[in-house]
Amino acid sequence: MTQTRPPIVAILGHVDHGKTTLLSAIRNTRMPKEAGNITQGIGAFSVPDAKGKRITFLDTPGHEAFSKMRRRGVDVADIAILVVAADDGVNVQTKEAIVHIHAAKTPMIVAINKMDLPTAQPDRVKQGLAENGVLVEGYGGDVVTVPVSATKGTGIDDLLEMIHLVAEMQELKADPKALFAGVIIESRLDPHRGPLATVLVKEGTLQKGMTIYASDTKGKVRSLVDANDTSIDAANPSTPVEVLGFTDVPPVGALVTTTSSGARVTVPTGMRKRTIKERLQGYDEKTLRFIIKTDVFGSVEALRESLVSRGTDEHPIEIIHAAPGPITESDIFLAKSTGARLLGFRVPKSTTLKRLADDEGVQVETGDIIYKLLEYVDALIKGVGTAQTVRGKATIVKVFRGTSVIAGVRVEHGVFRVHDTVQILQGVNVQGVTKIASMRHLKESIKSCAAPNECGLIFTSALDFKEGDAVQLT
């Protein structure tokens, strides 16, 4: 039997316009800031308003790299709250959010935030919205605007009341006794507990002990934890809950059902897993290859899309592997065998694995702010070869093979010394990272060689290099 269900609300807006602060005020608790003060994953929670009627909120990140996550948030929501700062107006991600909201045909409410500031200009915000196809009340349209101050907590009750009014017009209903169906909002690999997924219940009831399917993975629900970190036995429609029990990390956006056929039909086209051999076919040495490891599945999608979009005809970008979870030995060996670099976003840093990567000549870049990683990639595309300043560069002009393999080089600039750490590049692809074990000039051992001289280099590890490759100090 169908009954009225709580509305699902997505919060969207530009960076620093106050989305997280607004959600904190709604939830009446402090929500932790992410690195760089940027929310970098989708969060979901359900709260009651002053009258006890519940609303489920989805937080969506503001940074440009998380376009797909914002789009997904709109697609599963009943109502979209567009947060615009009164002192800033319509900005880049505001415009993008408007496009997603219109495309999904989701009812919209505009929350004009930071109204407590003396620089607040709500009329400027409304004008900017009109210029981008959002006609609010008083500007030729019927989109409701609610003035709020997330930091002061004013206007919050008005916003919640407006959400319920819009929800009532939609007559949102679901049947708790129907066949269960839900959507993966977020997923990750916990090093201690295994695959975890945040599931938003759309129909029916999700219960402990239930066998469920999502894309190509399945699981038996071992535990359900709500947004208050409380263990529960069942979750009704419009309830977000963390699920433990999947055999593998399910993809974000996948439908969750109690039948394998119902889940598999939702797998997006073009997602067939290719072999490494298939991935490498058709690309020359100018192709930049990456392995991506992140904290959660949503970050995988965001980073993958951002990297691929940066590829050019001259330097295509190929993602060899991308998955949530910490960087492992297998990732390092895969990177070595495919000539890929490892990118880690908000993953644990292991000294042991860093040492292994150095020994295997694998370049690893990690960070907890996404645009820093993208700056690193941009530097690679520009041909720098590394995000660091190049202190010295030499070109291999001859390879001598005997009891030792010697790289005969011509130093272009800088000074090379014994025990220096260097990287070998073919084009912009790093073939490996190693150290200089010894140096020779003619038949004599030397300790250093400066531009514009020539010398022979013997490395501490065996690398595949050829004439024309570059040697750079790191």
C-alpha positions in Angstrom: 0.0 0.0 0.0 1.5 3.3 -1.1 1.9 6.1 1.4 3.5 9.6 1.5 7.3 9.5 1.7 9.8 12.1 2.7 11.1 14.3 -0.1 14.6 13.8 -1.3 16.4 17.1 -1.7 19.7 17.8 -3.5 21.8 20.8 -2.4 23.8 22.4 -5.3 25.8 25.6 -5.8 29.2 27.1 -6.3 32.2 26.6 -4.1 32.1 28.7 -0.9 28.5 29.7 -1.4 27.6 28.0 1.9 26.1 24.6 1.0 27.8 22.7 3.8 27.2 25.4 6.3 23.5 25.5 5.3 23.2 21.7 5.7 24.9 22.0 9.1 22.3 24.6 10.2 19.5 22.3 8.9 21.0 19.3 10.7 21.7 21.3 13.8 25.2 19.9 14.1 28.7 20.7 13.0 29.6 19.0 9.7 33.4 18.6 9.3 35.0 20.6 6.6 36.9 18.8 3.8 40.5 19.4 2.8 40.8 22.8 1.2 37.3 23.7 2.5 35.7 21.9 -0.4 33.1 19.2 0.0 34.5 16.3 -2.1 31.9 13.5 -1.8 28.2 13.1 -1.7 26.7 12.9 1.8 23.1 12.0 2.6 21.0 12.3 5.8 17.4 12.5 6.9 16.2 15.0 9.5 12.8 16.1 10.9 11.6 19.7 10.6 10.0 21.6 13.5 6.7 19.7 12.9 8.4 16.3 12.9 8.0 15.7 9.1 11.2 14.3 7.6 13.3 15.5 4.7 16.2 13.6 3.1 19.1 15.8 2.0 21.9 15.0 -0.5 25.0 17.2 -0.4 26.8 17.6 -3.7 30.3 19.0 -4.1 30.9 22.4 -5.6 34.3 21.9 -7.3 34.2 21.7 -11.1 35.7 18.2 -11.2 32.6 16.8 -9.6 30.2 17.6 -12.3 28.9 14.1 -12.7 28.3 13.7 -9.0 26.2 16.9 -9.0 24.3 15.6 -12.0 23.6 12.3 -10.3 22.4 14.1 -7.2 19.8 16.0 -9.2 18.7 12.8 -11.0 17.7 11.0 -7.8 16.3 14.0 -6.1 12.7 15.2 -5.9 13.6 18.8 -5.3 16.8 20.8 -6.0 18.0 23.6 -3.7 20.2 26.0 -5.6 22.4 27.9 -3.0 23.6 31.2 -4.3 25.7 33.6 -2.1 24.1 37.0 -1.9 27.5 38.7 -1.9 28.8 36.9 -5.0 25.9 36.0 -7.3 25.6 33.5 -10.1 29.0 31.8 -10.6 30.6 29.0 -12.7 29.2 26.0 -10.8 25.9 27.8 -10.3 25.4 27.9 -14.0 26.4 24.3 -14.4 23.9 23.3 -11.6 21.2 25.1 -13.4 21.8 23.1 -16.5 21.6 19.8 -14.6 18.4 20.9 -12.8 16.7 21.9 -16.0 17.9 18.7 -17.8 16.4 16.6 -15.0 13.3 18.7 -14.9 13.6 18.8 -11.1 11.5 21.4 -9.2 13.9 24.1 -7.9 14.0 26.4 -4.9 16.7 29.1 -4.7 18.3 29.7 -1.3 19.9 33.1 -1.3 22.6 32.6 1.4 24.8 35.0 3.4 22.0 37.6 3.7 23.5 38.7 7.0 26.5 40.3 5.2 26.5 44.0 4.5 27.6 43.3 0.9 24.5 41.2 0.2 22.8 42.0 -3.1 19.8 39.7 -3.5 18.5 41.7 -6.5 21.8 41.1 -8.3 21.4 37.4 -7.6 17.9 37.4 -9.1 19.0 39.3 -12.1 21.9 36.8 -12.6 19.5 33.9 -12.3 17.2 35.4 -14.9 20.1 35.8 -17.3 20.7 32.1 -16.9 17.1 30.9 -17.5 15.9 30.8 -13.9 12.9 33.2 -13.6 12.1 33.8 -9.9 9.0 35.4 -8.4 9.1 39.1 -9.2 11.3 38.6 -12.3 8.7 37.1 -14.6 8.7 33.5 -13.2 7.4 31.3 -10.4 10.7 29.9 -8.9 10.6 30.6 -5.2 13.6 32.3 -3.5 14.2 32.0 0.2 16.6 34.4 1.9 18.7 32.7 4.5 21.9 33.0 6.6 23.4 29.7 7.3 25.9 31.1 9.8 23.2 32.9 11.7 20.6 30.2 11.3 17.9 32.6 9.9 15.5 31.6 7.3 16.0 27.9 7.8 12.4 27.2 9.0 11.1 29.1 6.0 13.2 27.0 3.6 12.0 23.7 5.2 8.4 24.8 5.0 8.9 25.7 1.3 10.4 22.2 0.7 7.3 20.6 2.1 5.0 22.8 0.1 6.7 21.8 -3.2 6.8 18.1 -2.1 3.0 18.2 -1.4 2.4 19.5 -4.9 4.3 16.4 -6.3 2.3 14.0 -4.1 5.4 11.8 -3.4 4.5 8.3 -2.5 6.1 4.8 -2.1 5.1 1.4 -0.9 7.2 0.1 2.1 5.9 -3.4 1.4 6.8 -3.4 -2.3 9.8 -5.2 -3.8 12.9 -3.3 -2.6 14.7 -0.9 -4.9 17.4 1.6 -4.1 20.3 3.7 -5.6 24.0 3.7 -4.7 24.7 7.2 -3.5 28.3 6.5 -2.5 30.7 3.5 -2.1 34.2 2.9 -0.9 36.5 0.1 0.3 37.2 0.2 4.0 40.6 -1.4 4.7 39.1 -3.1 7.9 35.5 -3.7 7.1 35.5 -4.2 3.3 33.2 -2.8 0.7 30.7 -0.2 2.0 27.9 1.6 0.2 25.5 4.3 1.0 22.1 3.2 -0.4 19.1 5.5 -0.8 15.9 3.5 -0.5 13.5 4.4 -3.3 10.8 1.6 -2.9 10.1 -1.1 -0.5 12.2 -1.7 2.6 15.8 -2.7 3.0 16.4 -5.1 5.8 19.3 -6.9 7.5 19.9 -10.3 6.1 18.5 -9.4 2.7 20.5 -10.5 -0.4 20.9 -7.6 -2.8 22.4 -6.9 -6.2 24.0 -3.8 -7.7 25.5 -3.9 -11.2 27.8 -6.9 -11.3 28.2 -7.3 -7.5 26.0 -8.7 -4.9 25.9 -9.0 -1.1 24.0 -10.1 2.0 23.2 -7.1 4.2 25.2 -7.7 7.4 24.6 -4.3 8.9 22.6 -1.0 8.3 23.8 2.3 9.8 21.9 5.5 9.4 23.2 9.1 9.1 23.4 9.4 12.9 25.8 6.4 13.0 23.1 4.3 14.6 22.7 0.6 13.7 19.2 -0.2 12.5 17.4 -3.3 11.3 15.4 -1.8 8.3 15.3 1.3 6.1 12.1 2.7 4.6 11.6 4.7 1.4 13.7 8.0 1.1 16.0 6.7 3.8 19.8 6.9 3.2 21.7 4.1 5.0 25.2 2.7 4.9 25.3 -1.0 3.9 27.9 -3.5 4.9 27.9 -6.9 3.0 28.7 -6.3 -0.6 31.3 -8.7 -2.1 32.8 -5.9 -4.1 32.5 -2.1 -4.2 29.4 -1.3 -6.3 29.4 1.6 -8.8 27.8 4.9 -7.7 24.5 5.5 -9.4 23.7 1.7 -9.8 20.3 0.4 -9.0 20.1 -1.9 -6.0 17.5 -4.7 -6.1 16.8 -8.1 -4.7 17.1 -9.7 -8.1 20.3 -10.0 -10.2 18.5 -9.3 -13.5 16.9 -6.1 -12.1 20.3 -4.8 -11.1 22.3 -5.7 -14.2 20.1 -3.9 -16.6 21.2 -0.6 -15.2 24.9 -1.0 -16.0 25.8 2.0 -18.2 26.8 1.2 -21.8 30.5 1.5 -22.6 31.6 0.2 -19.2 32.8 -3.2 -20.4 36.1 -4.0 -18.7 38.9 -4.2 -21.3 42.1 -6.2 -20.9 45.3 -4.3 -20.5 46.4 -5.4 -24.0 43.2 -3.9 -25.4 43.7 -0.7 -23.5 47.2 -0.2 -24.8 46.4 -0.9 -28.5 46.4 2.2 -30.8 48.4 4.5 -28.6 52.0 5.6 -29.1 54.6 6.6 -26.5 53.0 10.0 -26.2 50.0 8.6 -24.5 49.8 9.5 -20.8 48.6 6.5 -18.8 47.2 6.7 -15.2 46.0 4.4 -12.5 43.6 6.1 -10.1 43.0 5.1 -6.5 40.7 7.2 -4.3 38.8 7.2 -1.0 35.3 6.6 -2.5 33.8 5.6 -5.8 32.4 9.1 -6.6 35.9 10.5 -6.5 37.0 7.8 -9.0 34.4 9.1 -11.5 35.2 12.7 -10.9 39.0 12.2 -11.3 38.6 9.9 -14.3 36.4 12.4 -16.1 38.7 15.3 -15.3 41.8 13.5 -16.6 40.2 12.2 -19.8 38.9 15.6 -20.7 42.4 17.0 -20.4 43.7 14.7 -23.1 44.7 16.1 -26.5 45.4 14.7 -29.9 49.1 15.1 -29.2 49.0 13.6 -25.7 45.9 11.3 -25.3 45.1 10.2 -21.8 44.3 6.5 -21.0 43.0 5.3 -17.7 44.4 1.8 -17.2 42.6 1.2 -13.9 40.5 3.2 -11.5 39.0 2.0 -8.2 38.4 3.1 -4.6 40.8 1.9 -2.0 44.4 2.3 -0.9 47.3 2.0 -3.3 48.6 -1.6 -3.2 51.6 -3.6 -4.4 49.4 -4.9 -7.3 48.8 -1.3 -8.4 52.5 -0.5 -8.4 53.3 -3.6 -10.5 50.4 -2.9 -12.9 51.8 0.7 -13.3 55.2 -0.7 -14.0 54.0 -3.2 -16.6 51.8 -0.6 -18.4 54.0 2.5 -18.1 51.3 4.3 -16.1 51.5 6.8 -13.3 49.7 6.3 -10.0 47.3 9.0 -8.8 46.0 8.7 -5.3 43.2 11.0 -4.0 42.7 11.0 -0.2 44.3 7.6 0.2 46.6 6.5 3.0 50.3 7.1 2.4 52.6 4.1 3.0 56.3 4.5 3.3 56.8 0.9 2.4 54.8 1.2 -0.8 56.6 4.5 -1.6 59.9 2.7 -1.4 58.6 -0.1 -3.6 57.4 2.4 -6.2 60.8 4.0 -6.2 62.5 0.6 -6.6 60.2 -0.3 -9.5 60.6 3.1 -11.1 56.9 4.0 -10.7 55.8 7.6 -10.4 53.2 8.1 -7.6 51.4 11.4 -6.9 49.0 11.7 -4.0 47.0 14.5 -2.4 43.8 15.4 -0.7 42.8 18.4 -2.8 41.7 17.5 -6.3 42.8 20.6 -8.1 46.4 20.1 -6.9 46.4 16.7 -8.6 44.9 18.2 -11.7 47.6 20.9 -11.8 50.1 18.1 -11.7 48.5 16.4 -14.7 48.3 19.7 -16.5 52.1 20.1 -16.0 52.6 16.7 -17.5 50.5 17.5 -20.5 52.6 20.6 -21.1 55.6 18.4 -21.4 57.2 19.3 -18.1 57.4 15.6 -17.3 56.8 16.3 -13.7 55.0 18.8 -11.6 58.3 19.7 -9.9 60.8 22.1 -11.3 63.4 20.4 -13.6 66.8 20.9 -12.0 68.7 19.2 -14.7 68.2 17.5 -18.0 70.3 15.3 -20.2 69.7 13.5 -23.5 70.7 9.9 -24.1 72.9 9.9 -27.3 74.3 6.4 -27.1 73.6 3.1 -25.2 76.6 0.9 -24.3 75.8 -2.7 -23.4 78.4 -4.8 -21.7 78.8 -6.1 -18.1 76.7 -3.0 -17.3 74.3 -1.0 -19.4 75.6 2.6 -19.7 73.6 5.5 -20.9 75.9 7.9 -22.8 74.3 11.3 -22.2 74.8 14.9 -23.2 73.9 17.2 -20.3 71.6 20.0 -21.6 71.5 22.0 -18.3 72.1 21.5 -14.6 74.6 19.3 -12.8 74.3 15.5 -12.5 76.0 13.8 -9.5 76.5 10.3 -8.2 73.6 9.2 -6.1 71.2 11.7 -7.6 67.6 10.5 -8.2 66.6 10.8 -11.8 63.7 9.7 -14.1 63.9 8.4 -17.6 61.4 9.8 -20.0 60.3 8.8 -23.5 58.4 11.8 -24.7 56.5 12.8 -21.6 56.0 9.3 -20.4 58.2 8.4 -17.4 59.8 5.0 -18.0 61.1 4.8 -14.5 62.7 6.5 -11.5 66.2 5.4 -10.4 69.4 6.7 -8.9 72.9 7.2 -10.5 75.2 4.5 -9.2 78.3 5.7 -10.9 79.5 8.1 -13.7 82.2 7.9 -16.3 84.0 10.3 -18.6 85.9 8.3 -21.2 87.4 5.5 -19.0 87.6 7.5 -15.8 85.2 7.5 -12.9 83.8 10.9 -12.1 81.5 12.3 -9.3 79.6 14.9 -11.4 79.0 16.2 -14.8 77.7 19.7 -15.7 76.2 21.1 -19.0 77.3 21.2 -21.8 79.5 18.1 -21.2 79.0 14.4 -22.0 79.3 11.4 -19.7 78.2 7.9 -19.1 75.6 7.0 -16.4 75.1 3.7 -14.7 71.8 3.4 -12.8 71.0 1.4 -9.6 68.1 -0.4 -11.3 67.6 -1.9 -14.7 65.5 0.3 -16.9 64.4 0.1 -20.5 65.9 3.2 -22.2 67.0 4.0 -25.7 68.7 6.8 -27.7 66.7 10.0 -27.7 65.3 9.4 -24.2 65.6 12.2 -21.6 67.2 11.9 -18.1 65.8 14.4 -15.6 66.8 15.2 -12.1 63.9 15.0 -9.6 
